[in-house]
Amino acid sequence: MGILGVVGTAVGGLIGWSDDDGPGADPAALRALFADLGARIGPAPADLEAAVRAFQALVGLRPDGVAGPRTVHALVVYAREARDLRTFERPAA
């Protein structure tokens, strides 16, 4: 699915899709977003599902382990903030 699929899924969360509607996110894109948060996810699909479930619980979403639109939107927002903070924390060259 790639990054466009992740963006489309995140936009779906903004326009009112529930986590049961619309497409799921690409596992590779989810792993990249979790990596932006500093999370190390094991290679098994169950590892990714457990990470999604833990993230959902942390941000107040229903922890079902499915990366639907609302979950992906929250993950994209937090991953972007984490990247921005890392940029901010680097000393000027």
C-alpha positions, 0 to 999 in steps of 0.5 A: 500500500505504501505511504499514500495508503497510510495517508489515505487511511489517516485522512479516512480517520479525519472524515469519519471512517471508523476503524471497521471501515476503509482499508487497513494500513500497510505493515511496512509503513506501520513499522516505519511509523513505530520506528519514528516513535523509537519502538522496536517491533519484532518481525512477526505479524503478531508483534506488529498487532501487539504494538498497534494494540499497545499504542491504541490503549496508550492514546485512548482508542479501542485496543483491537490491534487493527490499524484502521483510520483513527489508529493510523491518523494518531500514529502519523501525528505522534510519529511526526511530532517525534521526528520534529522533536529529534530535529529540535534536539540536535545541536546546530552544526 
